[in-house]
Amino acid sequence: MSSKLAKSCSILLMAALAVSITGCTSSKESAKDDGPNLNDSSWKEAMAKPYVAYPETVTYTVGQIASNFSQLAGTPYEKDNASDNVWTRYLKNKLNVEAKAAFDANDGTDYNQKVSMAIVGGTIPDIMVVPDKATLQQLYENDLIADLTDVYKNCASDRIKEIYDSYNGQVLDAATFDGKLMALPTTEISHGPGVLWLRKDWMDKLGLAEPKTMDDVENIITQFIKQDPGGNGAGKTVGLVVDNENIAGVSGGQYEVNNIFALYNAFPKQWMKDEKGKAVYGSVQPEMKPALTKIADMYKKGLIDRQFAVRTADDRKALLTSGKSGSFMDNWWGSWTVADTLKLNPDAKWVSYVAPQSEDGSVTMFTGNPASSYLVVRKGYEHPEAAIKIASLQFDYQRYEEKDADVLKVFEDYSSKGVGGTPLAINIDYYDAFYRNVGIMEEALQTGDSSKLLSSFEKNSYVSYKKYLDSLKNGEKPDSLSWAGYTSSITTANLVKNSKIKEVNPVFFGTTPSMALKWPTLTKMELEMYLKIITGEQSPDAFDSFVSSWKKAGGDEITKEVNEAIASK
C-alpha cells in the first residue's frame, strides 16, 4: 500500500474515531448462557496450543480481500468462492474455525475505505487488518482492540516466533503499546541493497571488467554509449535508466540510485538519527549536496538517460528490454524487470552487481519499514487466540510442515492460477527470506533431491529453476521466466549474501499531525529540487535555498513532531 493511501486512511479514521467511537461494538456478541464450557480440558488445550483444533466450531467475522476465483473456471475447483475454497476447508479441517465475511473488498483503496466504514459504523469485525500504525494507535487509545500478549506467547508456533525474532524486536515493537502486544504485524522482508544490472554480453564484447567503484560504473556506461555494442547507431544508446518520481529514497525502489547517494552517506526521504541522537530528515542534510552534484554531472555527460524526467514506467522498461539501454539500478529481483529481453533477443545477458562500492568494498543500504500493516482482534471477541492460531497455520504449518500431497496440490494449483483466498491479508516471513535458504536450493538442484526444501513455494521454484538449468545443459535458449526466477533467487541472492553490506536503520516511519496538511507540499518541493538540479536547470547551490524553504514551509515543525513521537514511544 502506498504511503499516500495510508495517510488518507489514517486521517479519515482519526476524524471518525473522534466523533463516533462510542458506537463501536461487536459485530457479533458471543453467547453468554448456553455457550461451550471453556474450562473443559479440551477447550483449554485448544486455546493454549497452535495446532490443536477446537472441540466445537469457532466462528469469527473478518474483512475479506476479494480473490481471483474466476481463474478457476474449467478446473476441479471452479465452484470455489470466498466462503468455500482451499483455505476455508483447510482451516475447518485443521483448527475447526469458520469465517463469516463482515465485508468483501478489493485490495488497496477499496479495502481501506471499508475498514474505515466498519470503524465509523461501529461494526468492527472480530479479526481484520488495518493499513497503518496511525490507525492501530487510534484503535488502541480508544480501547477497541484486544491485548494479544498472552495469546501470542501461547499460540504462536515456535517458527512464527523465530521469524519475528529475525527482525531484532523491531516488528513486534511496532505493535506494542505500554508493554502490551496489540496486533500481529505484517513483516516487510529485507529488500537488500540496491543492485546494478548491466548487459554482460555488451561488456564482454567491449572487454570490460566487472564494476566495483563508481569510476568503474561510469566507465562501463560511457563505453556502452560511445562504442554502441548493442548496434543502436551512433548516439542512440541511452545511459542509466532512472525513475523520475522516486529518484532515490524508497527501500526496494525500482530504477532508483540509492547506492550513489549512500556513497556520500546521504539517505534521502529517511528519518535518521544525527550525531546528537535527534531524528533528522535525510533529504535536507548537507551530505545530499555532493551526491546531487555527482548525479548532475553524470546527467550532463549523458551517463543518465537524458529524457528520464519525462519517461513513463513503460518507457523505462522498453528502453531496457529493447536494447536501447544496458544499465539500470534495481534490487535482487531486477531480472524480472528485464525478463522480456530474452523474448526479443535470446542472446542478451543481464548480470547483477552490488555496486558502486565504497573504498572498503562495502555497499550501505537503509532498511525499510519493518511493519506496514497490522492484524487486530476486536476487544471482547471470545477467542482472540484464533487469530494467532490461524497465522501459525497459514505462515508456518501450511508452508513448512504440511505433508499431504493432495492438499499441497490444491494450493499449488491455486498459486499457478494466481488465485488467493488466504485467510489473513498479511505476510509473516524471515527478514533475510530472499537468500535464507539459497544453499538448500542449490544442493537440491545439484543432486536432484528436493526433499530438503521446506515450503511448497520452494518446491514449485525448484521445478522452474531446474527447467532453466536443463535448458543451459542442453544448449537450448532458456525460458524468460525460469531465467528470471533463477537469476533473482539464486544468482543474485548469492551475490548479496556474500557481499559486504552495511545497514543503517531509519528511526521513524509514521505520520504526525502536521504531515496531513504540509507533507504534500514539502514532497513536491523536494521532487522539483531533484529534477532541477540533476537536469542542470539549477546549480547544486540551489539545494541550500531548498533546505531553507523546506524548514519554513513546515519541515521544522514536522521534525519537532517526529522527535516528540519517538520520545513518547
PADODREN-563427 format. One record per residue (C-alpha): x, y, z. Coordinates in Angstrom, 1 decimal. Example, Ala and Ser with C-alpha at 12.3 -4.5 7.8 and 13.67 -1.06 7.14 Angstrom:
<atoms>
{atom {12.3,-4.5,7.8}}
{atom {13.7,-1.1,7.1}}
</atoms>
This chain:
<atoms>
{atom {0.0,0.0,0.0}}
{atom {1.3,3.5,-0.9}}
{atom {2.2,6.0,1.8}}
{atom {-0.5,8.3,0.3}}
{atom {-3.2,5.7,0.8}}
{atom {-2.0,5.0,4.3}}
{atom {-2.1,8.7,5.2}}
{atom {-5.5,9.2,3.7}}
{atom {-6.9,6.2,5.6}}
{atom {-5.3,7.5,8.9}}
{atom {-6.8,11.0,8.5}}
{atom {-10.3,9.6,7.9}}
{atom {-10.1,7.2,10.8}}
{atom {-8.8,9.8,13.2}}
{atom {-11.8,12.0,12.4}}
{atom {-14.2,9.2,12.5}}
{atom {-13.0,7.9,15.8}}
{atom {-13.2,11.3,17.3}}
{atom {-17.0,11.7,16.6}}
{atom {-18.3,8.1,16.7}}
{atom {-16.1,6.0,18.9}}
{atom {-18.8,5.3,21.4}}
{atom {-20.8,3.5,18.7}}
{atom {-18.1,0.8,18.2}}
{atom {-19.4,-2.5,19.3}}
{atom {-19.1,-6.1,18.4}}
{atom {-20.3,-7.3,15.0}}
{atom {-21.3,-10.5,16.8}}
{atom {-21.5,-10.8,20.6}}
{atom {-20.6,-14.2,21.9}}
{atom {-23.3,-16.2,23.7}}
{atom {-23.1,-16.0,27.4}}
{atom {-25.6,-18.5,28.7}}
{atom {-25.5,-21.6,26.5}}
{atom {-22.0,-21.4,25.0}}
{atom {-19.3,-24.1,25.3}}
{atom {-17.6,-24.8,28.7}}
{atom {-14.3,-23.1,28.1}}
{atom {-13.0,-24.6,31.3}}
{atom {-13.2,-28.1,29.8}}
{atom {-9.7,-29.6,29.3}}
{atom {-10.2,-29.9,25.5}}
{atom {-11.1,-26.2,25.2}}
{atom {-8.2,-25.2,27.4}}
{atom {-5.8,-27.2,25.3}}
{atom {-7.1,-25.7,22.0}}
{atom {-6.9,-22.2,23.4}}
{atom {-3.3,-22.7,24.5}}
{atom {-1.6,-24.5,21.6}}
{atom {-1.0,-23.5,18.0}}
{atom {-2.3,-26.5,16.1}}
{atom {-4.9,-28.1,18.3}}
{atom {-8.4,-28.0,16.8}}
{atom {-11.3,-26.6,18.8}}
{atom {-13.7,-29.2,20.1}}
{atom {-16.6,-27.2,18.6}}
{atom {-16.6,-24.9,15.6}}
{atom {-15.4,-21.4,16.4}}
{atom {-16.6,-18.7,14.1}}
{atom {-15.2,-15.2,13.5}}
{atom {-16.1,-12.3,11.4}}
{atom {-13.5,-10.9,9.1}}
{atom {-12.8,-8.2,6.5}}
{atom {-12.0,-10.2,3.3}}
{atom {-10.0,-9.2,0.3}}
{atom {-11.5,-10.5,-2.9}}
{atom {-9.5,-13.1,-4.7}}
{atom {-9.3,-14.1,-8.4}}
{atom {-11.6,-17.1,-8.2}}
{atom {-12.8,-16.6,-11.8}}
{atom {-9.4,-18.0,-12.9}}
{atom {-10.5,-21.4,-11.6}}
{atom {-13.1,-21.8,-14.4}}
{atom {-12.5,-25.2,-16.1}}
{atom {-10.7,-26.6,-13.1}}
{atom {-11.9,-29.1,-10.5}}
{atom {-12.3,-26.0,-8.2}}
{atom {-14.4,-23.9,-10.5}}
{atom {-17.2,-23.7,-7.9}}
{atom {-14.9,-22.3,-5.2}}
{atom {-15.6,-18.9,-3.9}}
{atom {-14.8,-16.6,-1.0}}
{atom {-16.7,-18.7,1.5}}
{atom {-15.8,-22.1,0.2}}
{atom {-12.2,-22.6,-1.0}}
{atom {-9.0,-24.3,-0.3}}
{atom {-8.3,-22.1,2.7}}
{atom {-11.7,-22.2,4.3}}
{atom {-11.7,-26.0,4.1}}
{atom {-8.1,-26.2,5.4}}
{atom {-8.9,-24.1,8.4}}
{atom {-12.1,-26.0,9.2}}
{atom {-10.2,-29.3,8.9}}
{atom {-7.1,-28.3,10.9}}
{atom {-8.5,-25.9,13.5}}
{atom {-12.3,-26.2,13.3}}
{atom {-12.7,-22.5,12.7}}
{atom {-15.0,-20.8,10.2}}
{atom {-15.0,-17.2,8.9}}
{atom {-18.1,-15.1,8.2}}
{atom {-17.4,-12.1,6.0}}
{atom {-18.1,-8.8,7.6}}
{atom {-17.3,-7.2,4.2}}
{atom {-15.6,-8.1,0.9}}
{atom {-13.3,-5.7,-0.8}}
{atom {-10.6,-5.4,-3.4}}
{atom {-7.1,-4.8,-2.2}}
{atom {-5.8,-1.3,-1.6}}
{atom {-8.1,1.8,-1.5}}
{atom {-11.3,-0.2,-1.5}}
{atom {-10.3,-2.3,1.4}}
{atom {-9.0,0.7,3.4}}
{atom {-12.3,2.5,2.9}}
{atom {-14.3,-0.4,4.1}}
{atom {-12.1,-0.7,7.2}}
{atom {-12.8,3.0,7.8}}
{atom {-16.6,2.4,7.3}}
{atom {-16.5,-0.5,9.7}}
{atom {-15.0,1.6,12.4}}
{atom {-17.2,4.6,11.8}}
{atom {-20.3,2.3,11.8}}
{atom {-19.4,0.5,15.0}}
{atom {-19.2,-2.9,13.2}}
{atom {-15.5,-3.9,13.7}}
{atom {-15.0,-7.5,12.6}}
{atom {-13.7,-9.9,15.1}}
{atom {-10.4,-10.1,13.1}}
{atom {-9.2,-7.6,10.5}}
{atom {-6.1,-5.9,9.1}}
{atom {-5.6,-2.2,9.5}}
{atom {-3.4,-0.4,7.0}}
{atom {-1.0,1.6,9.1}}
{atom {0.4,2.5,12.5}}
{atom {-1.7,5.6,13.0}}
{atom {-4.9,3.5,12.7}}
{atom {-3.6,0.9,15.1}}
{atom {-2.7,3.5,17.6}}
{atom {-6.1,5.2,17.5}}
{atom {-7.8,1.8,18.0}}
{atom {-5.6,1.1,21.0}}
{atom {-6.1,4.5,22.5}}
{atom {-9.9,4.1,22.3}}
{atom {-9.8,0.6,23.8}}
{atom {-11.3,-1.2,20.8}}
{atom {-8.8,-4.0,20.3}}
{atom {-7.7,-7.0,22.3}}
{atom {-4.4,-7.4,24.1}}
{atom {-2.6,-10.3,22.3}}
{atom {0.4,-10.6,24.6}}
{atom {-0.6,-13.8,26.3}}
{atom {-2.2,-15.5,23.3}}
{atom {0.9,-14.8,21.2}}
{atom {3.1,-16.4,23.8}}
{atom {0.8,-19.5,24.0}}
{atom {-0.5,-19.9,20.4}}
{atom {2.2,-18.6,18.1}}
{atom {4.3,-21.5,16.8}}
{atom {8.0,-21.7,17.5}}
{atom {8.7,-20.8,13.9}}
{atom {6.4,-17.8,13.9}}
{atom {8.3,-16.5,17.0}}
{atom {11.6,-17.2,15.3}}
{atom {10.5,-15.3,12.2}}
{atom {9.6,-12.2,14.3}}
{atom {12.8,-12.6,16.3}}
{atom {14.8,-12.3,13.0}}
{atom {13.9,-8.6,13.0}}
{atom {15.6,-8.0,16.3}}
{atom {12.4,-6.9,18.0}}
{atom {11.6,-4.1,15.6}}
{atom {8.4,-5.6,14.1}}
{atom {6.7,-6.6,17.4}}
{atom {7.8,-3.4,19.0}}
{atom {5.9,-1.5,16.3}}
{atom {2.7,-3.1,17.5}}
{atom {3.5,-2.8,21.3}}
{atom {1.9,-0.1,23.4}}
{atom {2.6,0.2,27.2}}
{atom {4.2,-3.2,27.1}}
{atom {1.2,-4.9,25.5}}
{atom {1.2,-6.5,22.1}}
{atom {-1.9,-5.1,20.4}}
{atom {-1.6,-6.6,16.9}}
{atom {0.2,-9.1,14.8}}
{atom {2.3,-7.1,12.3}}
{atom {3.0,-7.8,8.7}}
{atom {6.7,-8.3,8.2}}
{atom {8.5,-6.4,5.4}}
{atom {11.4,-8.7,4.4}}
{atom {14.8,-7.1,3.7}}
{atom {14.9,-5.7,0.2}}
{atom {18.6,-6.0,0.3}}
{atom {20.9,-3.3,-1.1}}
{atom {20.5,-1.6,-4.5}}
{atom {21.7,-3.8,-7.3}}
{atom {23.3,-2.6,-10.6}}
{atom {22.1,-4.5,-13.6}}
{atom {24.3,-4.4,-16.8}}
{atom {24.3,-6.1,-20.2}}
{atom {27.1,-8.6,-19.7}}
{atom {27.1,-9.5,-23.4}}
{atom {27.9,-5.8,-24.2}}
{atom {30.7,-5.8,-21.5}}
{atom {32.2,-9.0,-23.0}}
{atom {32.1,-7.5,-26.4}}
{atom {34.0,-4.5,-25.3}}
{atom {36.3,-6.3,-22.9}}
{atom {35.1,-4.5,-19.8}}
{atom {35.8,-5.9,-16.3}}
{atom {33.1,-6.2,-13.6}}
{atom {32.4,-3.0,-11.8}}
{atom {33.2,-2.2,-8.2}}
{atom {33.8,1.5,-7.8}}
{atom {31.8,4.5,-9.0}}
{atom {34.5,5.1,-11.6}}
{atom {34.1,1.6,-12.9}}
{atom {30.4,2.1,-13.3}}
{atom {30.8,5.4,-15.1}}
{atom {33.4,3.9,-17.4}}
{atom {31.1,1.0,-18.4}}
{atom {28.1,3.2,-19.2}}
{atom {30.4,5.6,-21.1}}
{atom {31.7,2.7,-23.2}}
{atom {28.1,1.4,-23.8}}
{atom {27.2,4.9,-25.2}}
{atom {30.3,5.6,-27.2}}
{atom {31.1,2.2,-28.7}}
{atom {27.4,1.1,-29.2}}
{atom {27.8,-2.7,-28.6}}
{atom {24.0,-3.0,-29.0}}
{atom {24.1,-1.7,-32.5}}
{atom {21.6,1.1,-31.9}}
{atom {23.5,3.6,-34.0}}
{atom {25.8,6.5,-33.1}}
{atom {24.5,8.5,-30.2}}
{atom {21.3,6.4,-29.8}}
{atom {22.3,4.2,-26.8}}
{atom {20.8,5.5,-23.6}}
{atom {22.6,5.8,-20.3}}
{atom {21.5,4.7,-16.9}}
{atom {17.7,4.4,-16.7}}
{atom {16.4,6.3,-13.7}}
{atom {12.9,6.9,-12.2}}
{atom {11.6,10.5,-12.3}}
{atom {9.2,10.3,-9.3}}
{atom {11.3,8.3,-6.9}}
{atom {14.9,9.1,-7.9}}
{atom {16.0,7.7,-4.5}}
{atom {14.7,7.1,-1.0}}
{atom {12.4,4.1,-1.3}}
{atom {13.6,0.8,0.1}}
{atom {13.4,-1.7,-2.7}}
{atom {12.6,1.1,-5.2}}
{atom {13.0,0.3,-8.9}}
{atom {15.3,2.5,-11.1}}
{atom {16.5,4.4,-8.0}}
{atom {20.1,5.5,-7.4}}
{atom {20.2,4.9,-3.6}}
{atom {23.7,3.4,-3.9}}
{atom {25.1,6.6,-5.3}}
{atom {23.6,8.7,-2.5}}
{atom {24.9,6.2,0.0}}
{atom {28.5,6.8,-1.2}}
{atom {28.1,10.2,0.3}}
{atom {26.3,9.0,3.5}}
{atom {23.2,10.6,2.1}}
{atom {19.8,8.9,2.8}}
{atom {17.0,10.9,1.1}}
{atom {13.4,10.6,2.4}}
{atom {14.5,8.8,5.5}}
{atom {14.3,9.9,9.1}}
{atom {17.7,9.2,10.6}}
{atom {19.5,10.0,13.9}}
{atom {22.1,12.7,13.8}}
{atom {25.2,12.8,16.0}}
{atom {23.2,14.2,18.9}}
{atom {20.7,11.4,18.7}}
{atom {17.9,13.5,17.3}}
{atom {15.8,12.5,14.3}}
{atom {16.5,14.5,11.1}}
{atom {15.1,14.3,7.6}}
{atom {17.8,12.9,5.3}}
{atom {16.7,14.9,2.3}}
{atom {17.8,18.2,3.9}}
{atom {21.1,17.1,5.3}}
{atom {24.4,18.5,4.0}}
{atom {25.5,15.2,2.6}}
{atom {22.9,15.5,0.0}}
{atom {24.6,18.3,-1.9}}
{atom {27.8,16.5,-3.1}}
{atom {25.6,13.5,-4.0}}
{atom {23.4,15.6,-6.2}}
{atom {26.4,17.3,-7.7}}
{atom {27.8,13.9,-8.7}}
{atom {24.5,12.8,-10.3}}
{atom {24.0,16.1,-12.1}}
{atom {27.5,15.7,-13.6}}
{atom {26.6,12.2,-14.8}}
{atom {23.5,13.6,-16.4}}
{atom {25.5,16.3,-18.1}}
{atom {27.8,13.7,-19.6}}
{atom {24.9,11.6,-20.8}}
{atom {25.5,8.8,-18.4}}
{atom {22.0,9.1,-17.2}}
{atom {19.1,8.9,-19.6}}
{atom {18.8,12.5,-20.9}}
{atom {15.0,12.1,-21.2}}
{atom {14.5,10.5,-17.8}}
{atom {12.4,13.4,-16.5}}
{atom {9.6,12.7,-18.9}}
{atom {9.7,8.9,-19.2}}
{atom {6.8,6.7,-18.1}}
{atom {7.2,3.3,-16.4}}
{atom {6.5,1.6,-19.7}}
{atom {9.1,3.8,-21.4}}
{atom {11.8,2.8,-18.9}}
{atom {11.1,-0.9,-19.2}}
{atom {11.1,-0.7,-23.0}}
{atom {14.5,1.0,-23.1}}
{atom {15.9,-2.0,-21.4}}
{atom {14.1,-4.9,-23.0}}
{atom {14.6,-3.5,-26.5}}
{atom {18.3,-3.0,-26.0}}
{atom {18.3,0.8,-26.2}}
{atom {19.9,0.9,-22.7}}
{atom {22.2,-1.6,-20.9}}
{atom {22.1,-0.3,-17.4}}
{atom {19.7,0.3,-14.5}}
{atom {19.6,0.1,-10.8}}
{atom {17.0,-2.1,-9.0}}
{atom {17.1,-4.8,-6.4}}
{atom {17.7,-8.6,-6.3}}
{atom {14.5,-9.2,-8.3}}
{atom {15.6,-6.9,-11.1}}
{atom {15.8,-9.8,-13.5}}
{atom {12.0,-9.9,-13.6}}
{atom {12.1,-6.3,-14.8}}
{atom {14.1,-7.3,-17.9}}
{atom {12.8,-10.8,-18.5}}
{atom {11.2,-9.8,-21.7}}
{atom {14.6,-9.0,-23.1}}
{atom {15.1,-12.7,-23.8}}
{atom {12.0,-12.8,-25.9}}
{atom {13.3,-10.1,-28.2}}
{atom {17.0,-11.1,-28.1}}
{atom {17.7,-14.6,-26.7}}
{atom {21.5,-13.9,-26.7}}
{atom {21.1,-10.9,-24.3}}
{atom {22.8,-11.4,-20.9}}
{atom {21.8,-9.3,-18.0}}
{atom {24.0,-9.7,-14.9}}
{atom {23.7,-8.2,-11.4}}
{atom {26.4,-6.4,-9.4}}
{atom {26.4,-5.0,-5.9}}
{atom {27.9,-1.6,-6.9}}
{atom {29.1,1.1,-6.8}}
{atom {31.0,0.2,-3.7}}
{atom {32.8,2.3,-1.1}}
{atom {36.6,2.3,-0.7}}
{atom {36.4,-0.6,1.7}}
{atom {34.3,-2.7,-0.8}}
{atom {31.0,-2.3,1.0}}
{atom {27.6,-1.0,0.0}}
{atom {25.5,0.8,2.5}}
{atom {21.7,0.4,2.5}}
{atom {18.9,1.8,4.6}}
{atom {16.4,-0.6,5.9}}
{atom {12.7,-0.3,5.2}}
{atom {9.6,0.0,7.4}}
{atom {9.7,-3.3,9.3}}
{atom {5.9,-3.4,9.6}}
{atom {3.4,-1.9,7.2}}
{atom {0.0,-3.2,8.3}}
{atom {-1.4,-4.9,11.4}}
{atom {-3.8,-7.7,12.2}}
{atom {-6.0,-6.8,15.1}}
{atom {-8.7,-8.6,17.1}}
{atom {-11.8,-6.8,18.3}}
{atom {-11.8,-6.3,22.1}}
{atom {-14.5,-8.6,23.5}}
{atom {-14.1,-11.3,20.9}}
{atom {-14.2,-14.6,22.9}}
{atom {-11.3,-16.3,21.1}}
{atom {-8.5,-13.8,20.3}}
{atom {-6.1,-16.7,20.2}}
{atom {-7.9,-17.9,17.0}}
{atom {-6.1,-15.1,15.0}}
{atom {-2.7,-16.3,16.3}}
{atom {-3.6,-20.0,15.6}}
{atom {-4.7,-19.1,12.0}}
{atom {-1.5,-17.1,11.5}}
{atom {0.6,-20.1,12.7}}
{atom {-1.2,-22.4,10.3}}
{atom {-1.0,-20.1,7.3}}
{atom {2.6,-18.9,7.6}}
{atom {4.2,-21.9,9.3}}
{atom {2.4,-25.2,9.1}}
{atom {1.0,-25.0,5.6}}
{atom {4.3,-23.6,4.3}}
{atom {6.7,-25.9,6.1}}
{atom {5.0,-28.8,7.8}}
{atom {2.1,-30.0,5.6}}
{atom {2.9,-33.4,4.1}}
{atom {-0.4,-34.3,2.5}}
{atom {0.4,-34.4,-1.3}}
{atom {-3.3,-34.0,-2.3}}
{atom {-3.7,-30.9,-0.1}}
{atom {-0.5,-29.4,-1.3}}
{atom {-1.5,-29.9,-4.9}}
{atom {-4.6,-27.8,-4.4}}
{atom {-2.6,-25.0,-3.0}}
{atom {-0.1,-25.3,-5.9}}
{atom {-3.0,-25.3,-8.4}}
{atom {-4.4,-22.1,-6.8}}
{atom {-1.0,-20.5,-7.0}}
{atom {-0.4,-21.4,-10.6}}
{atom {-3.7,-19.7,-11.5}}
{atom {-2.9,-16.6,-9.4}}
{atom {-5.8,-17.2,-7.0}}
{atom {-5.6,-16.0,-3.5}}
{atom {-8.1,-16.6,-0.8}}
{atom {-5.7,-16.6,2.1}}
{atom {-7.5,-16.1,5.5}}
{atom {-5.3,-13.3,6.8}}
{atom {-4.3,-10.5,4.5}}
{atom {-0.8,-10.0,5.9}}
{atom {2.6,-11.8,5.4}}
{atom {4.9,-13.2,8.0}}
{atom {8.4,-14.2,6.8}}
{atom {12.0,-14.1,7.8}}
{atom {13.9,-10.8,7.5}}
{atom {16.5,-12.5,5.2}}
{atom {13.9,-14.5,3.4}}
{atom {15.2,-13.8,-0.1}}
{atom {18.5,-15.5,0.5}}
{atom {17.9,-17.5,3.6}}
{atom {17.6,-21.0,2.0}}
{atom {19.6,-20.4,-1.2}}
{atom {22.1,-23.0,-0.2}}
{atom {19.5,-25.7,0.3}}
{atom {18.0,-24.9,-3.1}}
{atom {21.4,-25.1,-4.8}}
{atom {22.1,-28.5,-3.2}}
{atom {18.7,-29.7,-4.4}}
{atom {19.4,-28.6,-7.9}}
{atom {22.9,-30.2,-7.9}}
{atom {21.7,-33.6,-6.5}}
{atom {18.2,-33.7,-8.0}}
{atom {16.8,-34.4,-4.4}}
{atom {14.3,-31.8,-3.4}}
{atom {13.2,-33.5,-0.2}}
{atom {15.0,-30.9,2.0}}
{atom {13.1,-28.0,0.5}}
{atom {10.9,-26.6,3.3}}
{atom {8.0,-24.9,1.7}}
{atom {5.6,-25.6,-1.2}}
{atom {6.8,-22.3,-2.7}}
{atom {10.4,-23.6,-2.8}}
{atom {9.3,-26.8,-4.3}}
{atom {7.5,-25.0,-7.1}}
{atom {10.5,-22.8,-7.6}}
{atom {12.7,-25.9,-7.8}}
{atom {10.8,-27.1,-10.9}}
{atom {11.3,-23.7,-12.6}}
{atom {15.0,-23.4,-11.8}}
{atom {15.7,-26.9,-12.9}}
{atom {14.0,-26.1,-16.2}}
{atom {16.4,-23.2,-16.6}}
{atom {19.5,-25.2,-15.8}}
{atom {18.4,-28.1,-18.1}}
{atom {18.0,-25.7,-21.0}}
{atom {21.5,-24.4,-20.5}}
{atom {22.8,-28.0,-20.2}}
{atom {21.1,-29.0,-23.5}}
{atom {22.2,-25.9,-25.3}}
{atom {18.7,-24.5,-25.6}}
{atom {17.5,-21.0,-25.3}}
{atom {16.2,-20.5,-21.7}}
{atom {12.6,-19.6,-20.9}}
{atom {12.5,-16.0,-19.9}}
{atom {10.5,-16.7,-16.7}}
{atom {12.6,-19.6,-15.5}}
{atom {15.7,-17.4,-16.2}}
{atom {14.3,-14.5,-14.2}}
{atom {13.5,-16.7,-11.2}}
{atom {16.8,-18.4,-11.1}}
{atom {18.8,-15.2,-11.7}}
{atom {17.0,-13.4,-8.9}}
{atom {16.6,-16.1,-6.3}}
{atom {19.9,-18.0,-6.8}}
{atom {22.5,-15.9,-8.6}}
{atom {21.7,-12.5,-7.2}}
{atom {20.6,-13.8,-3.8}}
{atom {24.0,-15.5,-3.5}}
{atom {25.7,-12.3,-4.7}}
{atom {24.0,-10.2,-2.0}}
{atom {24.6,-12.9,0.7}}
{atom {28.3,-12.9,0.0}}
{atom {28.7,-9.1,-0.4}}
{atom {29.8,-6.7,2.3}}
{atom {26.6,-4.9,3.2}}
{atom {26.3,-2.2,5.8}}
{atom {22.8,-1.4,7.1}}
{atom {21.6,1.9,8.6}}
{atom {18.2,2.0,10.3}}
{atom {15.8,4.9,9.9}}
{atom {14.1,5.8,13.2}}
{atom {10.6,6.8,12.1}}
{atom {8.1,5.6,9.6}}
{atom {4.8,7.1,10.8}}
{atom {2.9,10.3,10.4}}
{atom {2.5,13.4,12.6}}
{atom {-0.4,15.9,12.9}}
{atom {1.3,18.5,10.6}}
{atom {2.1,16.0,7.9}}
{atom {-1.5,15.7,6.9}}
{atom {-1.6,19.3,5.7}}
{atom {2.0,20.1,4.9}}
{atom {3.7,17.0,3.7}}
{atom {2.3,17.0,0.1}}
{atom {3.7,20.5,-0.4}}
{atom {7.1,19.5,1.0}}
{atom {7.2,16.4,-1.1}}
{atom {6.5,18.4,-4.2}}
{atom {9.2,20.9,-3.3}}
{atom {11.7,18.0,-2.8}}
{atom {11.0,16.3,-6.2}}
{atom {11.3,19.6,-8.0}}
{atom {14.6,20.2,-6.4}}
{atom {16.0,16.8,-7.5}}
{atom {14.8,17.3,-11.1}}
{atom {16.1,20.8,-11.5}}
{atom {19.5,20.2,-10.0}}
{atom {20.1,16.9,-11.8}}
{atom {19.0,18.2,-15.2}}
{atom {21.1,21.4,-14.8}}
{atom {18.2,23.8,-14.7}}
{atom {19.6,24.9,-11.4}}
{atom {23.1,24.6,-9.9}}
{atom {23.7,22.3,-6.9}}
{atom {23.8,25.5,-4.8}}
{atom {20.0,25.6,-5.2}}
{atom {19.9,22.8,-2.6}}
{atom {20.7,25.3,0.1}}
{atom {17.7,27.5,-0.7}}
{atom {15.5,24.4,-0.9}}
{atom {16.6,23.4,2.6}}
{atom {15.7,26.9,3.9}}
{atom {12.3,26.9,2.2}}
{atom {11.6,23.3,3.4}}
{atom {12.2,24.3,7.0}}
{atom {10.0,27.4,6.8}}
{atom {7.2,25.6,5.0}}
{atom {6.6,23.2,7.8}}
{atom {9.7,21.0,7.9}}
{atom {11.0,22.3,11.2}}
{atom {7.5,21.8,12.8}}
{atom {7.3,18.2,11.5}}
{atom {10.8,17.4,12.6}}
{atom {9.8,18.6,16.1}}
{atom {6.7,16.4,16.0}}
{atom {8.7,13.4,14.8}}
{atom {11.1,13.7,17.7}}
{atom {8.2,14.1,20.1}}
{atom {6.5,11.0,18.7}}
{atom {9.8,9.0,19.2}}
{atom {10.2,10.3,22.7}}
{atom {6.6,9.4,23.6}}
{atom {7.1,5.8,22.4}}
</atoms>
